[in-house]
C-alpha cells in the first residue's frame, strides 16, 4: 500500500496535484485505504477551520519592527 506525504494530500485537496498522484490517491481510496481516508478527513477539517478564522491585521508596531529588522539584515 502506497503512503502519501501530507504535501501531496494538500495538493490533491486543492486540486493542484499531478495527474499521476491524483490517480494513485483515487486508486488507494477505491481499494479501501482507511488510513488515507482518515488523513484526508482530518486535512479537510483543518482547511475548513482555517478558512473560518477571522484574522486580524498586524499592528503598526509589529510592521515597523519587521521592517527595521529586515533593513538591519540587508545592510
PDB file of N, H, CA, C and O in Angstrom:
ATOM      1  N   UNK A   1       0.845  -1.176   0.000  1.00  0.00           N
ATOM      2  CA  UNK A   1       0.000   0.000   0.000  1.00  0.00           C
ATOM      3  C   UNK A   1       0.893   1.242   0.000  1.00  0.00           C
ATOM      4  O   UNK A   1       1.808   1.364   0.815  1.00  0.00           O
ATOM      5  N   UNK A   2       0.617   2.143  -0.910  1.00  0.00           N
ATOM      6  H   UNK A   2      -0.127   2.044  -1.571  1.00  0.00           H
ATOM      7  CA  UNK A   2       1.427   3.352  -1.057  1.00  0.00           C
ATOM      8  C   UNK A   2       1.081   4.356   0.043  1.00  0.00           C
ATOM      9  O   UNK A   2      -0.080   4.511   0.421  1.00  0.00           O
ATOM     10  N   UNK A   3       2.111   5.033   0.545  1.00  0.00           N
ATOM     11  H   UNK A   3       3.054   4.907   0.237  1.00  0.00           H
ATOM     12  CA  UNK A   3       1.884   6.100   1.508  1.00  0.00           C
ATOM     13  C   UNK A   3       2.109   7.432   0.807  1.00  0.00           C
ATOM     14  O   UNK A   3       2.934   7.540  -0.100  1.00  0.00           O
ATOM     15  N   UNK A   4       1.377   8.426   1.234  1.00  0.00           N
ATOM     16  H   UNK A   4       0.707   8.338   1.971  1.00  0.00           H
ATOM     17  CA  UNK A   4       1.441   9.747   0.625  1.00  0.00           C
ATOM     18  C   UNK A   4       1.901  10.770   1.651  1.00  0.00           C
ATOM     19  O   UNK A   4       1.529  10.706   2.822  1.00  0.00           O
ATOM     20  N   UNK A   5       2.717  11.713   1.195  1.00  0.00           N
ATOM     21  H   UNK A   5       3.019  11.765   0.243  1.00  0.00           H
ATOM     22  CA  UNK A   5       3.141  12.801   2.069  1.00  0.00           C
ATOM     23  C   UNK A   5       1.974  13.771   2.245  1.00  0.00           C
ATOM     24  O   UNK A   5       1.092  13.874   1.393  1.00  0.00           O
ATOM     25  N   UNK A   6       1.995  14.470   3.362  1.00  0.00           N
ATOM     26  H   UNK A   6       2.711  14.386   4.054  1.00  0.00           H
ATOM     27  CA  UNK A   6       0.936  15.436   3.645  1.00  0.00           C
ATOM     28  C   UNK A   6       0.859  16.506   2.549  1.00  0.00           C
ATOM     29  O   UNK A   6      -0.227  16.967   2.199  1.00  0.00           O
ATOM     30  N   UNK A   7       2.015  16.893   2.017  1.00  0.00           N
ATOM     31  H   UNK A   7       2.897  16.518   2.302  1.00  0.00           H
ATOM     32  CA  UNK A   7       2.047  17.897   0.949  1.00  0.00           C
ATOM     33  C   UNK A   7       1.284  17.405  -0.281  1.00  0.00           C
ATOM     34  O   UNK A   7       0.556  18.168  -0.915  1.00  0.00           O
ATOM     35  N   UNK A   8       1.457  16.116  -0.612  1.00  0.00           N
ATOM     36  H   UNK A   8       2.048  15.496  -0.096  1.00  0.00           H
ATOM     37  CA  UNK A   8       0.746  15.531  -1.749  1.00  0.00           C
ATOM     38  C   UNK A   8      -0.767  15.556  -1.516  1.00  0.00           C
ATOM     39  O   UNK A   8      -1.544  15.836  -2.429  1.00  0.00           O
ATOM     40  N   UNK A   9      -1.162  15.262  -0.294  1.00  0.00           N
ATOM     41  H   UNK A   9      -0.531  15.034   0.447  1.00  0.00           H
ATOM     42  CA  UNK A   9      -2.588  15.242   0.019  1.00  0.00           C
ATOM     43  C   UNK A   9      -3.186  16.644  -0.021  1.00  0.00           C
ATOM     44  O   UNK A   9      -4.321  16.825  -0.464  1.00  0.00           O
ATOM     45  N   UNK A  10      -2.433  17.626   0.435  1.00  0.00           N
ATOM     46  H   UNK A  10      -1.512  17.479   0.795  1.00  0.00           H
ATOM     47  CA  UNK A  10      -2.919  19.009   0.362  1.00  0.00           C
ATOM     48  C   UNK A  10      -3.067  19.462  -1.086  1.00  0.00           C
ATOM     49  O   UNK A  10      -4.048  20.113  -1.444  1.00  0.00           O
ATOM     50  N   UNK A  11      -2.089  19.112  -1.914  1.00  0.00           N
ATOM     51  H   UNK A  11      -1.292  18.583  -1.624  1.00  0.00           H
ATOM     52  CA  UNK A  11      -2.197  19.434  -3.333  1.00  0.00           C
ATOM     53  C   UNK A  11      -3.419  18.752  -3.940  1.00  0.00           C
ATOM     54  O   UNK A  11      -4.122  19.339  -4.763  1.00  0.00           O
ATOM     55  N   UNK A  12      -3.662  17.528  -3.534  1.00  0.00           N
ATOM     56  H   UNK A  12      -3.091  17.051  -2.866  1.00  0.00           H
ATOM     57  CA  UNK A  12      -4.829  16.784  -4.014  1.00  0.00           C
ATOM     58  C   UNK A  12      -6.124  17.489  -3.607  1.00  0.00           C
ATOM     59  O   UNK A  12      -7.029  17.654  -4.426  1.00  0.00           O
ATOM     60  N   UNK A  13      -6.209  17.900  -2.349  1.00  0.00           N
ATOM     61  H   UNK A  13      -5.474  17.765  -1.684  1.00  0.00           H
ATOM     62  CA  UNK A  13      -7.425  18.552  -1.866  1.00  0.00           C
ATOM     63  C   UNK A  13      -7.664  19.894  -2.551  1.00  0.00           C
ATOM     64  O   UNK A  13      -8.810  20.288  -2.767  1.00  0.00           O
ATOM     65  N   UNK A  14      -6.600  20.583  -2.887  1.00  0.00           N
ATOM     66  H   UNK A  14      -5.669  20.263  -2.712  1.00  0.00           H
ATOM     67  CA  UNK A  14      -6.733  21.866  -3.593  1.00  0.00           C
ATOM     68  C   UNK A  14      -6.757  21.682  -5.112  1.00  0.00           C
ATOM     69  O   UNK A  14      -6.708  22.654  -5.865  1.00  0.00           O
ATOM     70  N   UNK A  15      -6.832  20.431  -5.547  1.00  0.00           N
ATOM     71  H   UNK A  15      -6.872  19.641  -4.935  1.00  0.00           H
ATOM     72  CA  UNK A  15      -6.894  20.057  -6.962  1.00  0.00           C
ATOM     73  C   UNK A  15      -5.717  20.626  -7.753  1.00  0.00           C
ATOM     74  O   UNK A  15      -5.880  21.135  -8.862  1.00  0.00           O
ATOM     75  N   UNK A  16      -4.523  20.527  -7.155  1.00  0.00           N
ATOM     76  H   UNK A  16      -4.391  20.114  -6.254  1.00  0.00           H
ATOM     77  CA  UNK A  16      -3.298  21.005  -7.789  1.00  0.00           C
ATOM     78  C   UNK A  16      -2.248  19.913  -7.915  1.00  0.00           C
ATOM     79  O   UNK A  16      -1.103  20.198  -8.267  1.00  0.00           O
ATOM     80  N   UNK A  17      -2.613  18.679  -7.634  1.00  0.00           N
ATOM     81  H   UNK A  17      -3.543  18.448  -7.348  1.00  0.00           H
ATOM     82  CA  UNK A  17      -1.650  17.579  -7.696  1.00  0.00           C
ATOM     83  C   UNK A  17      -1.487  17.090  -9.132  1.00  0.00           C
ATOM     84  O   UNK A  17      -2.398  17.231  -9.948  1.00  0.00           O
ATOM     85  N   UNK A  18      -0.325  16.516  -9.437  1.00  0.00           N
ATOM     86  H   UNK A  18       0.415  16.402  -8.774  1.00  0.00           H
ATOM     87  CA  UNK A  18      -0.134  15.931 -10.772  1.00  0.00           C
ATOM     88  C   UNK A  18      -1.144  14.805 -11.011  1.00  0.00           C
ATOM     89  O   UNK A  18      -1.638  14.196 -10.062  1.00  0.00           O
ATOM     90  N   UNK A  19      -1.441  14.537 -12.266  1.00  0.00           N
ATOM     91  H   UNK A  19      -1.040  15.031 -13.037  1.00  0.00           H
ATOM     92  CA  UNK A  19      -2.431  13.508 -12.610  1.00  0.00           C
ATOM     93  C   UNK A  19      -2.063  12.148 -12.025  1.00  0.00           C
ATOM     94  O   UNK A  19      -2.932  11.414 -11.554  1.00  0.00           O
ATOM     95  N   UNK A  20      -0.777  11.816 -12.055  1.00  0.00           N
ATOM     96  H   UNK A  20      -0.071  12.412 -12.438  1.00  0.00           H
ATOM     97  CA  UNK A  20      -0.343  10.512 -11.531  1.00  0.00           C
ATOM     98  C   UNK A  20      -0.636  10.392 -10.041  1.00  0.00           C
ATOM     99  O   UNK A  20      -1.075   9.342  -9.573  1.00  0.00           O
ATOM    100  N   UNK A  21      -0.393  11.463  -9.299  1.00  0.00           N
ATOM    101  H   UNK A  21      -0.036  12.317  -9.679  1.00  0.00           H
ATOM    102  CA  UNK A  21      -0.658  11.451  -7.855  1.00  0.00           C
ATOM    103  C   UNK A  21      -2.155  11.364  -7.590  1.00  0.00           C
ATOM    104  O   UNK A  21      -2.598  10.606  -6.726  1.00  0.00           O
ATOM    105  N   UNK A  22      -2.926  12.139  -8.333  1.00  0.00           N
ATOM    106  H   UNK A  22      -2.566  12.754  -9.035  1.00  0.00           H
ATOM    107  CA  UNK A  22      -4.383  12.107  -8.181  1.00  0.00           C
ATOM    108  C   UNK A  22      -4.915  10.706  -8.451  1.00  0.00           C
ATOM    109  O   UNK A  22      -5.756  10.204  -7.705  1.00  0.00           O
ATOM    110  N   UNK A  23      -4.435  10.088  -9.494  1.00  0.00           N
ATOM    111  H   UNK A  23      -3.752  10.496 -10.099  1.00  0.00           H
ATOM    112  CA  UNK A  23      -4.880   8.732  -9.836  1.00  0.00           C
ATOM    113  C   UNK A  23      -4.476   7.734  -8.754  1.00  0.00           C
ATOM    114  O   UNK A  23      -5.253   6.845  -8.406  1.00  0.00           O
ATOM    115  N   UNK A  24      -3.268   7.880  -8.225  1.00  0.00           N
ATOM    116  H   UNK A  24      -2.637   8.602  -8.508  1.00  0.00           H
ATOM    117  CA  UNK A  24      -2.806   6.967  -7.176  1.00  0.00           C
ATOM    118  C   UNK A  24      -3.660   7.113  -5.913  1.00  0.00           C
ATOM    119  O   UNK A  24      -3.975   6.121  -5.255  1.00  0.00           O
ATOM    120  N   UNK A  25      -4.027   8.334  -5.583  1.00  0.00           N
ATOM    121  H   UNK A  25      -3.771   9.140  -6.117  1.00  0.00           H
ATOM    122  CA  UNK A  25      -4.875   8.564  -4.409  1.00  0.00           C
ATOM    123  C   UNK A  25      -6.260   7.973  -4.652  1.00  0.00           C
ATOM    124  O   UNK A  25      -6.817   7.318  -3.772  1.00  0.00           O
ATOM    125  N   UNK A  26      -6.816   8.200  -5.836  1.00  0.00           N
ATOM    126  H   UNK A  26      -6.363   8.732  -6.551  1.00  0.00           H
ATOM    127  CA  UNK A  26      -8.125   7.619  -6.157  1.00  0.00           C
ATOM    128  C   UNK A  26      -8.091   6.096  -6.056  1.00  0.00           C
ATOM    129  O   UNK A  26      -9.005   5.478  -5.510  1.00  0.00           O
ATOM    130  N   UNK A  27      -7.034   5.508  -6.584  1.00  0.00           N
ATOM    131  H   UNK A  27      -6.291   6.010  -7.027  1.00  0.00           H
ATOM    132  CA  UNK A  27      -6.899   4.044  -6.538  1.00  0.00           C
ATOM    133  C   UNK A  27      -6.827   3.560  -5.093  1.00  0.00           C
ATOM    134  O   UNK A  27      -7.485   2.587  -4.726  1.00  0.00           O
ATOM    135  N   UNK A  28      -6.029   4.240  -4.278  1.00  0.00           N
ATOM    136  H   UNK A  28      -5.494   5.031  -4.576  1.00  0.00           H
ATOM    137  CA  UNK A  28      -5.895   3.847  -2.874  1.00  0.00           C
ATOM    138  C   UNK A  28      -7.230   3.963  -2.148  1.00  0.00           C
ATOM    139  O   UNK A  28      -7.569   3.110  -1.328  1.00  0.00           O
ATOM    140  N   UNK A  29      -7.985   5.009  -2.446  1.00  0.00           N
ATOM    141  H   UNK A  29      -7.710   5.702  -3.112  1.00  0.00           H
ATOM    142  CA  UNK A  29      -9.291   5.173  -1.811  1.00  0.00           C
ATOM    143  C   UNK A  29     -10.267   4.092  -2.266  1.00  0.00           C
ATOM    144  O   UNK A  29     -11.052   3.581  -1.468  1.00  0.00           O
ATOM    145  N   UNK A  30     -10.216   3.748  -3.549  1.00  0.00           N
ATOM    146  H   UNK A  30      -9.578   4.163  -4.198  1.00  0.00           H
ATOM    147  CA  UNK A  30     -11.089   2.693  -4.073  1.00  0.00           C
ATOM    148  C   UNK A  30     -10.753   1.335  -3.466  1.00  0.00           C
ATOM    149  O   UNK A  30     -11.626   0.480  -3.313  1.00  0.00           O
ATOM    150  N   UNK A  31      -9.470   1.142  -3.118  1.00  0.00           N
ATOM    151  H   UNK A  31      -8.760   1.836  -3.242  1.00  0.00           H
ATOM    152  CA  UNK A  31      -9.040  -0.116  -2.507  1.00  0.00           C
ATOM    153  C   UNK A  31      -9.355  -0.168  -1.019  1.00  0.00           C
ATOM    154  O   UNK A  31      -9.058  -1.158  -0.349  1.00  0.00           O
ATOM    155  N   UNK A  32      -9.956   0.901  -0.504  1.00  0.00           N
ATOM    156  H   UNK A  32     -10.197   1.705  -1.048  1.00  0.00           H
ATOM    157  CA  UNK A  32     -10.371   0.905   0.896  1.00  0.00           C
ATOM    158  C   UNK A  32      -9.274   1.274   1.879  1.00  0.00           C
ATOM    159  O   UNK A  32      -9.254   0.756   2.995  1.00  0.00           O
ATOM    160  N   UNK A  33      -8.359   2.157   1.492  1.00  0.00           N
ATOM    161  H   UNK A  33      -8.375   2.578   0.585  1.00  0.00           H
ATOM    162  CA  UNK A  33      -7.287   2.597   2.376  1.00  0.00           C
ATOM    163  C   UNK A  33      -7.884   3.503   3.456  1.00  0.00           C
ATOM    164  O   UNK A  33      -8.026   4.712   3.273  1.00  0.00           O
ATOM    165  N   UNK A  34      -8.226   2.880   4.584  1.00  0.00           N
ATOM    166  H   UNK A  34      -8.111   1.898   4.733  1.00  0.00           H
ATOM    167  CA  UNK A  34      -8.892   3.591   5.677  1.00  0.00           C
ATOM    168  C   UNK A  34      -8.009   4.690   6.254  1.00  0.00           C
ATOM    169  O   UNK A  34      -8.499   5.775   6.567  1.00  0.00           O
ATOM    170  N   UNK A  35      -6.721   4.425   6.397  1.00  0.00           N
ATOM    171  H   UNK A  35      -6.322   3.544   6.143  1.00  0.00           H
ATOM    172  CA  UNK A  35      -5.809   5.422   6.968  1.00  0.00           C
ATOM    173  C   UNK A  35      -5.760   6.668   6.085  1.00  0.00           C
ATOM    174  O   UNK A  35      -5.731   7.790   6.590  1.00  0.00           O
ATOM    175  N   UNK A  36      -5.750   6.471   4.783  1.00  0.00           N
ATOM    176  H   UNK A  36      -5.773   5.560   4.373  1.00  0.00           H
ATOM    177  CA  UNK A  36      -5.743   7.598   3.856  1.00  0.00           C
ATOM    178  C   UNK A  36      -7.047   8.387   3.959  1.00  0.00           C
ATOM    179  O   UNK A  36      -7.032   9.618   3.952  1.00  0.00           O
ATOM    180  N   UNK A  37      -8.159   7.690   4.054  1.00  0.00           N
ATOM    181  H   UNK A  37      -8.171   6.690   4.060  1.00  0.00           H
ATOM    182  CA  UNK A  37      -9.456   8.366   4.214  1.00  0.00           C
ATOM    183  C   UNK A  37      -9.462   9.237   5.466  1.00  0.00           C
ATOM    184  O   UNK A  37      -9.944  10.369   5.437  1.00  0.00           O
ATOM    185  N   UNK A  38      -8.925   8.708   6.564  1.00  0.00           N
ATOM    186  H   UNK A  38      -8.533   7.789   6.587  1.00  0.00           H
ATOM    187  CA  UNK A  38      -8.881   9.460   7.812  1.00  0.00           C
ATOM    188  C   UNK A  38      -7.951  10.678   7.694  1.00  0.00           C
ATOM    189  O   UNK A  38      -8.262  11.757   8.199  1.00  0.00           O
ATOM    190  N   UNK A  39      -6.813  10.491   7.022  1.00  0.00           N
ATOM    191  H   UNK A  39      -6.560   9.614   6.612  1.00  0.00           H
ATOM    192  CA  UNK A  39      -5.890  11.606   6.818  1.00  0.00           C
ATOM    193  C   UNK A  39      -6.560  12.720   6.022  1.00  0.00           C
ATOM    194  O   UNK A  39      -6.461  13.893   6.382  1.00  0.00           O
ATOM    195  N   UNK A  40      -7.240  12.351   4.943  1.00  0.00           N
ATOM    196  H   UNK A  40      -7.321  11.398   4.650  1.00  0.00           H
ATOM    197  CA  UNK A  40      -7.927  13.346   4.120  1.00  0.00           C
ATOM    198  C   UNK A  40      -9.046  14.033   4.899  1.00  0.00           C
ATOM    199  O   UNK A  40      -9.253  15.239   4.762  1.00  0.00           O
ATOM    200  N   UNK A  41      -9.762  13.271   5.712  1.00  0.00           N
ATOM    201  H   UNK A  41      -9.594  12.292   5.823  1.00  0.00           H
ATOM    202  CA  UNK A  41     -10.837  13.848   6.519  1.00  0.00           C
ATOM    203  C   UNK A  41     -10.274  14.875   7.508  1.00  0.00           C
ATOM    204  O   UNK A  41     -10.855  15.944   7.700  1.00  0.00           O
ATOM    205  N   UNK A  42      -9.143  14.544   8.129  1.00  0.00           N
ATOM    206  H   UNK A  42      -8.671  13.677   7.973  1.00  0.00           H
ATOM    207  CA  UNK A  42      -8.505  15.464   9.074  1.00  0.00           C
ATOM    208  C   UNK A  42      -8.031  16.731   8.370  1.00  0.00           C
ATOM    209  O   UNK A  42      -8.214  17.836   8.881  1.00  0.00           O
ATOM    210  N   UNK A  43      -7.424  16.571   7.202  1.00  0.00           N
ATOM    211  H   UNK A  43      -7.275  15.673   6.787  1.00  0.00           H
ATOM    212  CA  UNK A  43      -6.955  17.736   6.454  1.00  0.00           C
ATOM    213  C   UNK A  43      -8.116  18.608   5.985  1.00  0.00           C
ATOM    214  O   UNK A  43      -8.020  19.835   6.020  1.00  0.00           O
ATOM    215  N   UNK A  44      -9.209  17.989   5.548  1.00  0.00           N
ATOM    216  H   UNK A  44      -9.287  16.993   5.519  1.00  0.00           H
ATOM    217  CA  UNK A  44     -10.392  18.772   5.138  1.00  0.00           C
ATOM    218  C   UNK A  44     -10.939  19.577   6.310  1.00  0.00           C
ATOM    219  O   UNK A  44     -11.311  20.740   6.158  1.00  0.00           O
ATOM    220  N   UNK A  45     -10.985  18.951   7.473  1.00  0.00           N
ATOM    221  H   UNK A  45     -10.683  18.005   7.596  1.00  0.00           H
ATOM    222  CA  UNK A  45     -11.471  19.636   8.677  1.00  0.00           C
ATOM    223  C   UNK A  45     -10.549  20.801   9.030  1.00  0.00           C
ATOM    224  O   UNK A  45     -11.022  21.879   9.390  1.00  0.00           O
ATOM    225  N   UNK A  46      -9.241  20.590   8.931  1.00  0.00           N
ATOM    226  H   UNK A  46      -8.857  19.714   8.639  1.00  0.00           H
ATOM    227  CA  UNK A  46      -8.278  21.649   9.228  1.00  0.00           C
ATOM    228  C   UNK A  46      -8.422  22.819   8.256  1.00  0.00           C
ATOM    229  O   UNK A  46      -8.375  23.980   8.661  1.00  0.00           O
ATOM    230  N   UNK A  47      -8.597  22.506   6.979  1.00  0.00           N
ATOM    231  H   UNK A  47      -8.635  21.562   6.651  1.00  0.00           H
ATOM    232  CA  UNK A  47      -8.779  23.546   5.969  1.00  0.00           C
ATOM    233  C   UNK A  47     -10.033  24.362   6.278  1.00  0.00           C
ATOM    234  O   UNK A  47     -10.018  25.590   6.185  1.00  0.00           O
ATOM    235  N   UNK A  48     -11.107  23.681   6.641  1.00  0.00           N
ATOM    236  H   UNK A  48     -11.119  22.684   6.716  1.00  0.00           H
ATOM    237  CA  UNK A  48     -12.360  24.378   6.964  1.00  0.00           C
ATOM    238  C   UNK A  48     -12.192  25.278   8.183  1.00  0.00           C
ATOM    239  O   UNK A  48     -12.705  26.396   8.206  1.00  0.00           O
ATOM    240  N   UNK A  49     -11.478  24.796   9.192  1.00  0.00           N
ATOM    241  H   UNK A  49     -11.061  23.887   9.173  1.00  0.00           H
ATOM    242  CA  UNK A  49     -11.266  25.601  10.398  1.00  0.00           C
ATOM    243  C   UNK A  49     -10.394  26.814  10.099  1.00  0.00           C
ATOM    244  O   UNK A  49     -10.662  27.908  10.595  1.00  0.00           O
ATOM    245  N   UNK A  50      -9.360  26.627   9.298  1.00  0.00           N
ATOM    246  H   UNK A  50      -9.142  25.738   8.895  1.00  0.00           H
ATOM    247  CA  UNK A  50      -8.500  27.759   8.945  1.00  0.00           C
ATOM    248  C   UNK A  50      -9.255  28.790   8.120  1.00  0.00           C
ATOM    249  O   UNK A  50      -9.051  29.993   8.283  1.00  0.00           O
ATOM    250  N   UNK A  51     -10.117  28.324   7.245  1.00  0.00           N
ATOM    251  H   UNK A  51     -10.283  27.347   7.113  1.00  0.00           H
ATOM    252  CA  UNK A  51     -10.897  29.244   6.413  1.00  0.00           C
ATOM    253  C   UNK A  51     -11.882  30.055   7.244  1.00  0.00           C
ATOM    254  O   UNK A  51     -12.226  31.180   6.883  1.00  0.00           O
ATOM    255  N   UNK A  52     -12.331  29.490   8.344  1.00  0.00           N
ATOM    256  H   UNK A  52     -12.052  28.575   8.637  1.00  0.00           H
ATOM    257  CA  UNK A  52     -13.316  30.162   9.186  1.00  0.00           C
ATOM    258  C   UNK A  52     -12.693  31.179  10.148  1.00  0.00           C
ATOM    259  O   UNK A  52     -13.413  31.967  10.761  1.00  0.00           O
ATOM    260  N   UNK A  53     -11.390  31.169  10.282  1.00  0.00           N
ATOM    261  H   UNK A  53     -10.805  30.529   9.784  1.00  0.00           H
ATOM    262  CA  UNK A  53     -10.737  32.088  11.212  1.00  0.00           C
ATOM    263  C   UNK A  53     -10.885  33.534  10.765  1.00  0.00           C
ATOM    264  O   UNK A  53     -10.803  33.849   9.578  1.00  0.00           O
ATOM    265  N   UNK A  54     -11.102  34.390  11.729  1.00  0.00           N
ATOM    266  H   UNK A  54     -11.169  34.134  12.693  1.00  0.00           H
ATOM    267  CA  UNK A  54     -11.130  35.824  11.467  1.00  0.00           C
ATOM    268  C   UNK A  54      -9.756  36.376  11.864  1.00  0.00           C
ATOM    269  O   UNK A  54      -9.487  36.621  13.040  1.00  0.00           O
ATOM    270  N   UNK A  55      -8.910  36.563  10.876  1.00  0.00           N
ATOM    271  H   UNK A  55      -9.129  36.364   9.921  1.00  0.00           H
ATOM    272  CA  UNK A  55      -7.558  37.017  11.156  1.00  0.00           C
ATOM    273  C   UNK A  55      -7.523  38.533  11.278  1.00  0.00           C
ATOM    274  O   UNK A  55      -8.211  39.251  10.552  1.00  0.00           O
ATOM    275  N   UNK A  56      -6.711  39.000  12.209  1.00  0.00           N
ATOM    276  H   UNK A  56      -6.152  38.417  12.800  1.00  0.00           H
ATOM    277  CA  UNK A  56      -6.556  40.436  12.411  1.00  0.00           C
ATOM    278  C   UNK A  56      -5.317  40.920  11.678  1.00  0.00           C
ATOM    279  O   UNK A  56      -4.377  40.159  11.448  1.00  0.00           O
ATOM    280  N   UNK A  57      -5.329  42.174  11.319  1.00  0.00           N
ATOM    281  H   UNK A  57      -6.093  42.792  11.506  1.00  0.00           H
ATOM    282  CA  UNK A  57      -4.151  42.777  10.699  1.00  0.00           C
ATOM    283  C   UNK A  57      -3.081  42.974  11.760  1.00  0.00           C
ATOM    284  O   UNK A  57      -3.396  43.222  12.924  1.00  0.00           O
ATOM    285  N   UNK A  58      -1.809  42.864  11.363  1.00  0.00           N
ATOM    286  H   UNK A  58      -1.552  42.663  10.418  1.00  0.00           H
ATOM    287  CA  UNK A  58      -0.749  43.126  12.341  1.00  0.00           C
ATOM    288  C   UNK A  58      -0.748  44.607  12.721  1.00  0.00           C
ATOM    289  O   UNK A  58      -1.147  45.465  11.934  1.00  0.00           O
ATOM    290  N   UNK A  59      -0.300  44.883  13.921  1.00  0.00           N
ATOM    291  H   UNK A  59       0.024  44.186  14.561  1.00  0.00           H
ATOM    292  CA  UNK A  59      -0.254  46.271  14.385  1.00  0.00           C
ATOM    293  C   UNK A  59       0.849  47.035  13.656  1.00  0.00           C
ATOM    294  O   UNK A  59       1.765  46.438  13.091  1.00  0.00           O
ATOM    295  N   UNK A  60       0.747  48.348  13.677  1.00  0.00           N
ATOM    296  H   UNK A  60       0.003  48.833  14.137  1.00  0.00           H
ATOM    297  CA  UNK A  60       1.770  49.207  13.070  1.00  0.00           C
ATOM    298  C   UNK A  60       3.109  48.942  13.755  1.00  0.00           C
ATOM    299  O   UNK A  60       4.151  48.929  13.100  1.00  0.00           O
ATOM    300  N   UNK A  61       3.083  48.731  15.066  1.00  0.00           N
ATOM    301  H   UNK A  61       2.237  48.741  15.598  1.00  0.00           H
ATOM    302  CA  UNK A  61       4.308  48.452  15.814  1.00  0.00           C
ATOM    303  C   UNK A  61       4.998  47.205  15.270  1.00  0.00           C
ATOM    304  O   UNK A  61       6.212  47.198  15.070  1.00  0.00           O
ATOM    305  N   UNK A  62       4.219  46.151  15.033  1.00  0.00           N
ATOM    306  H   UNK A  62       3.232  46.156  15.196  1.00  0.00           H
ATOM    307  CA  UNK A  62       4.792  44.901  14.509  1.00  0.00           C
ATOM    308  C   UNK A  62       5.363  45.096  13.111  1.00  0.00           C
ATOM    309  O   UNK A  62       6.459  44.628  12.806  1.00  0.00           O
ATOM    310  N   UNK A  63       4.612  45.788  12.269  1.00  0.00           N
ATOM    311  H   UNK A  63       3.721  46.169  12.517  1.00  0.00           H
ATOM    312  CA  UNK A  63       5.083  46.038  10.907  1.00  0.00           C
ATOM    313  C   UNK A  63       6.378  46.841  10.898  1.00  0.00           C
ATOM    314  O   UNK A  63       7.294  46.555  10.126  1.00  0.00           O
ATOM    315  N   UNK A  64       6.442  47.839  11.756  1.00  0.00           N
ATOM    316  H   UNK A  64       5.698  48.071  12.382  1.00  0.00           H
ATOM    317  CA  UNK A  64       7.647  48.667  11.847  1.00  0.00           C
ATOM    318  C   UNK A  64       8.821  47.840  12.349  1.00  0.00           C
ATOM    319  O   UNK A  64       9.933  47.974  11.838  1.00  0.00           O
ATOM    320  N   UNK A  65       8.592  46.995  13.331  1.00  0.00           N
ATOM    321  H   UNK A  65       7.689  46.886  13.746  1.00  0.00           H
ATOM    322  CA  UNK A  65       9.661  46.154  13.869  1.00  0.00           C
ATOM    323  C   UNK A  65      10.205  45.208  12.798  1.00  0.00           C
ATOM    324  O   UNK A  65      11.419  45.039  12.684  1.00  0.00           O
ATOM    325  N   UNK A  66       9.332  44.601  12.024  1.00  0.00           N
ATOM    326  H   UNK A  66       8.346  44.739  12.116  1.00  0.00           H
ATOM    327  CA  UNK A  66       9.766  43.692  10.954  1.00  0.00           C
ATOM    328  C   UNK A  66      10.530  44.458   9.887  1.00  0.00           C
ATOM    329  O   UNK A  66      11.563  43.994   9.404  1.00  0.00           O
ATOM    330  N   UNK A  67      10.034  45.614   9.523  1.00  0.00           N
ATOM    331  H   UNK A  67       9.195  45.991   9.916  1.00  0.00           H
ATOM    332  CA  UNK A  67      10.692  46.448   8.509  1.00  0.00           C
ATOM    333  C   UNK A  67      12.087  46.868   8.970  1.00  0.00           C
ATOM    334  O   UNK A  67      13.048  46.791   8.204  1.00  0.00           O
ATOM    335  N   UNK A  68      12.195  47.311  10.222  1.00  0.00           N
ATOM    336  H   UNK A  68      11.415  47.373  10.844  1.00  0.00           H
ATOM    337  CA  UNK A  68      13.501  47.724  10.756  1.00  0.00           C
ATOM    338  C   UNK A  68      14.465  46.548  10.831  1.00  0.00           C
ATOM    339  O   UNK A  68      15.651  46.700  10.539  1.00  0.00           O
ATOM    340  N   UNK A  69      13.970  45.389  11.216  1.00  0.00           N
ATOM    341  H   UNK A  69      13.007  45.266  11.453  1.00  0.00           H
ATOM    342  CA  UNK A  69      14.818  44.207  11.293  1.00  0.00           C
ATOM    343  C   UNK A  69      15.326  43.819   9.910  1.00  0.00           C
ATOM    344  O   UNK A  69      16.499  43.481   9.745  1.00  0.00           O
ATOM    345  N   UNK A  70      14.449  43.868   8.924  1.00  0.00           N
ATOM    346  H   UNK A  70      13.497  44.142   9.058  1.00  0.00           H
ATOM    347  CA  UNK A  70      14.867  43.484   7.577  1.00  0.00           C
ATOM    348  C   UNK A  70      15.902  44.460   7.030  1.00  0.00           C
ATOM    349  O   UNK A  70      16.788  44.059   6.275  1.00  0.00           O
ATOM    350  N   UNK A  71      15.803  45.724   7.396  1.00  0.00           N
ATOM    351  H   UNK A  71      15.083  46.049   8.009  1.00  0.00           H
ATOM    352  CA  UNK A  71      16.807  46.702   6.961  1.00  0.00           C
ATOM    353  C   UNK A  71      18.162  46.383   7.589  1.00  0.00           C
ATOM    354  O   UNK A  71      19.194  46.497   6.926  1.00  0.00           O
ATOM    355  N   UNK A  72      18.167  45.981   8.868  1.00  0.00           N
ATOM    356  H   UNK A  72      17.329  45.888   9.406  1.00  0.00           H
ATOM    357  CA  UNK A  72      19.423  45.641   9.552  1.00  0.00           C
ATOM    358  C   UNK A  72      20.076  44.414   8.904  1.00  0.00           C
ATOM    359  O   UNK A  72      21.294  44.381   8.727  1.00  0.00           O
ATOM    360  N   UNK A  73      19.285  43.429   8.558  1.00  0.00           N
ATOM    361  H   UNK A  73      18.296  43.456   8.702  1.00  0.00           H
ATOM    362  CA  UNK A  73      19.794  42.199   7.992  1.00  0.00           C
ATOM    363  C   UNK A  73      20.399  42.440   6.610  1.00  0.00           C
ATOM    364  O   UNK A  73      21.431  41.863   6.270  1.00  0.00           O
ATOM    365  N   UNK A  74      19.758  43.287   5.822  1.00  0.00           N
ATOM    366  H   UNK A  74      18.919  43.756   6.098  1.00  0.00           H
ATOM    367  CA  UNK A  74      20.222  43.567   4.460  1.00  0.00           C
ATOM    368  C   UNK A  74      21.493  44.407   4.466  1.00  0.00           C
ATOM    369  O   UNK A  74      22.386  44.200   3.644  1.00  0.00           O
ATOM    370  N   UNK A  75      21.569  45.338   5.377  1.00  0.00           N
ATOM    371  H   UNK A  75      20.844  45.507   6.044  1.00  0.00           H
ATOM    372  CA  UNK A  75      22.753  46.239   5.426  1.00  0.00           C
ATOM    373  C   UNK A  75      23.990  45.562   5.871  1.00  0.00           C
ATOM    374  O   UNK A  75      25.044  46.193   5.956  1.00  0.00           O
TER     375      UNK A  75
END
